[in-house]
Amino acid sequence: MTNAFYVQSILSFAVSLAAAALSIVFLPVDGWIRAFLALALLYVVTSAFSLAKCIRDRQEAASVISRVDQARLDKFLAEHDLLASR
């Protein structure tokens, strides 16, 4: 991931969150409805962060398992080199 992509992702998130928040603030409805929508927006944002973290953790765990399996295979092949024993 490049720095430009990282900055673009942060700015995109900030702009989308600001647009949603401003649309809730300027919506011509009662305060209770605004509060409900703001709470729903907060829930969506925190759920998105939680989902992204779960996906990242699962990918990291899979890569660790893959590296361990590869190391075991390399060790097995090094110990049982059929060409060297002839």
Buried (B, 14 or more C-beta within 10 A) or exposed (E): EEEEEEEEEEEEEEEEBEEBBEEBEEEEEEEEEBEEBBEEBEEEBEEEEEEEEEEEEEEEEEEEEEEEEEEEEEEEEEEEEEEEEE
